[in-house]
Amino acid sequence: MDTGQIEQITRAVMKALAEKDGAVSRMKVPVGVSARHIHLTKEHVEVLFGPGYELTKKKDLMGGQFAAAEQCTIVGLKLRAIENVRILGPVRKASQVEISATDARTLGVNAPLRESGDIKGSAPISLVGPKGVLYLNEGCIVAARHIHMNPKEAQAAGLKDGDYVSVRMGNERGAVLDHVKIRVDASFSLEMHIDTDEANACQISQGDIAEIL
């Protein structure tokens, strides 16, 4: 391969990278602020609410999920509690409690930063419902920030499932958040999910717009 061919290939690669960077940097993403919530197995729903009980749908969410009318109290190891924590449906294969880092300090639990569903070795937590009490040996996490998008949106941005990006958000107290994971699925709509700690730090509200860098 001669020098001219190498230069031609180099220019083509640089152009492709520039086009990808440009597409990503122009992408605006609505922000969803994710409050503390609970996912339960069918068995654990019945422990907390009674035999044969089924969750009551209150509001549809993306990906086939829904906010249920039901709520529970969560209790940490030092018997500190947070009441009225929303349950999300449908039921899952494993129960999980997602909280903020501030909640973790309030409860006195060492909840690790994890993706939803990654609960192996995570913090223990207790749940109190109207019909029973449940103790989880593991399952309490601080959910890592991420962006949902469908395949068409990901292709337009030059991104794929599992990529990480940086995102600028907020105004007077705005910030750049690094290590934001891209999650792609046909059932998703474009939205960035952050927790209440991150939203408060950047003075962000539900529905505000962030920009992928």
C-alpha positions in Angstrom: 0.0 0.0 0.0 1.5 3.3 -1.1 1.5 6.7 0.7 -1.4 8.0 -1.4 -3.7 5.1 -0.5 -2.9 5.5 3.2 -3.7 9.2 3.1 -7.0 8.5 1.3 -8.0 5.9 3.9 -7.0 8.2 6.7 -9.2 11.0 5.3 -12.1 8.7 4.9 -11.9 7.4 8.5 -11.5 11.0 9.9 -14.6 12.1 7.9 -16.6 9.2 9.2 -15.6 9.9 12.8 -16.4 13.6 12.4 -19.9 12.8 11.0 -20.5 10.4 13.9 -19.4 13.0 16.5 -21.6 15.6 14.8 -24.7 13.4 14.8 -24.2 12.6 18.5 -23.5 16.1 19.6 -26.7 17.4 17.9 -28.9 14.9 19.7 -31.3 16.3 22.2 -32.8 14.0 24.8 -35.7 14.6 27.2 -34.9 13.8 30.8 -36.9 11.6 33.1 -36.3 11.9 36.8 -36.5 8.5 38.4 -37.7 8.5 42.0 -37.1 5.6 44.4 -39.1 2.6 43.4 -39.6 -1.2 43.9 -39.8 -4.2 41.5 -41.3 -7.4 42.9 -41.7 -11.0 42.1 -45.3 -12.5 42.1 -44.4 -14.4 45.3 -43.3 -11.2 47.0 -46.3 -9.3 45.9 -48.4 -11.9 47.7 -46.2 -11.7 50.8 -46.7 -8.0 51.1 -50.4 -7.7 49.9 -51.9 -11.1 50.4 -52.5 -14.4 48.6 -53.6 -14.0 45.0 -53.0 -10.2 45.0 -52.2 -8.5 41.6 -50.7 -5.1 41.1 -53.1 -2.3 40.0 -51.9 -0.3 37.0 -51.8 3.4 37.6 -49.7 4.8 34.7 -48.1 3.2 31.7 -44.3 3.5 31.4 -42.0 2.7 28.5 -40.9 -0.9 27.7 -44.2 -2.4 28.9 -43.7 -1.3 32.5 -46.2 0.6 34.6 -46.4 2.5 37.8 -48.7 0.6 40.2 -51.1 2.1 42.7 -49.5 0.1 45.4 -46.7 1.4 47.7 -44.6 0.0 50.5 -42.3 1.1 53.3 -38.7 0.3 52.9 -36.5 -0.2 56.1 -32.7 -0.2 56.4 -30.5 -2.2 58.7 -30.6 0.5 61.4 -34.4 0.5 61.3 -34.6 3.8 59.5 -37.5 3.8 57.1 -38.9 5.6 54.0 -42.6 5.3 53.5 -44.8 5.4 50.4 -42.3 3.9 47.9 -44.0 3.2 44.6 -44.0 -0.3 43.1 -43.5 -0.7 39.3 -45.0 -3.6 37.4 -45.2 -6.1 35.9 -43.8 -8.6 38.3 -40.1 -9.7 37.7 -38.0 -12.7 38.2 -36.2 -11.0 41.1 -37.2 -8.3 43.5 -35.3 -5.1 43.5 -35.3 -1.7 45.3 -33.8 1.3 43.5 -33.0 4.3 45.6 -30.7 7.4 45.5 -27.4 7.7 47.3 -29.1 10.2 49.7 -31.8 7.6 50.4 -29.0 5.0 51.1 -27.5 7.3 53.7 -30.9 7.9 55.3 -31.6 4.2 55.5 -28.1 3.3 56.6 -27.6 0.8 53.7 -24.5 0.4 51.5 -26.3 0.3 48.2 -23.9 -0.1 45.2 -24.2 1.8 41.9 -25.6 -0.8 39.5 -27.6 -1.2 36.3 -31.2 -2.2 36.9 -31.4 -6.0 37.3 -27.7 -6.4 38.4 -28.4 -7.2 42.1 -25.9 -10.0 42.9 -24.1 -9.0 46.1 -26.1 -5.8 46.5 -27.4 -4.4 49.8 -30.1 -6.1 52.0 -33.3 -4.3 52.6 -36.7 -4.9 54.3 -40.1 -4.1 52.9 -43.3 -3.6 54.8 -46.7 -4.0 53.1 -50.3 -4.0 54.4 -50.4 -7.8 54.8 -46.8 -8.8 55.5 -43.1 -8.0 55.9 -40.4 -9.1 53.4 -36.6 -9.2 54.0 -34.3 -9.3 50.9 -30.8 -10.6 51.5 -29.8 -8.6 48.4 -31.6 -6.3 45.9 -31.1 -2.7 47.0 -29.1 -0.6 44.5 -28.5 3.0 43.4 -29.5 2.9 39.7 -26.8 4.0 37.2 -27.9 6.8 34.9 -28.7 5.8 31.3 -30.4 6.8 28.1 -33.2 4.7 26.5 -33.6 4.9 22.7 -35.0 2.7 19.9 -32.8 1.3 17.1 -33.7 4.1 14.6 -32.7 6.8 17.1 -29.5 4.9 17.9 -28.6 4.6 14.3 -29.2 8.3 13.7 -26.9 9.2 16.5 -24.2 6.7 15.5 -24.6 4.8 18.8 -25.3 1.2 19.8 -26.6 -0.6 22.8 -23.9 -0.6 25.6 -22.1 2.5 24.4 -21.2 5.2 26.9 -21.6 9.0 26.3 -21.3 12.3 28.1 -24.3 14.5 28.5 -24.7 18.2 29.2 -27.7 19.3 31.2 -29.1 22.2 33.2 -28.6 26.0 33.1 -27.2 28.0 36.0 -26.3 24.9 37.9 -25.8 22.8 34.8 -23.2 20.0 34.6 -21.7 17.4 32.2 -22.5 13.9 33.3 -20.1 11.3 32.1 -20.4 7.5 31.8 -24.0 7.5 30.7 -24.9 4.1 29.2 -26.9 3.8 26.0 -29.7 1.2 26.2 -31.4 0.3 22.9 -34.6 -1.7 22.4 -37.5 -1.5 20.0 -39.9 -0.9 22.9 -38.0 2.2 24.2 -38.7 5.8 23.5 -36.0 8.4 23.7 -35.4 9.5 27.3 -32.5 9.9 29.7 -33.0 8.5 33.2 -31.3 10.1 36.2 -32.1 9.9 39.9 -33.4 12.6 42.2 -29.9 13.4 43.5 -28.6 14.1 40.0 -31.7 16.1 39.1 -31.4 18.3 42.2 -27.7 18.9 41.7 -28.3 20.2 38.2 -31.7 21.8 38.9 -33.3 19.5 36.3 -37.0 18.8 36.2 -39.0 16.0 34.5 -39.1 16.7 30.7 -36.2 19.1 30.6 -33.8 18.6 27.6 -30.2 17.4 27.8 -27.6 17.2 25.0 -25.4 14.3 24.1 -21.8 15.4 23.6 
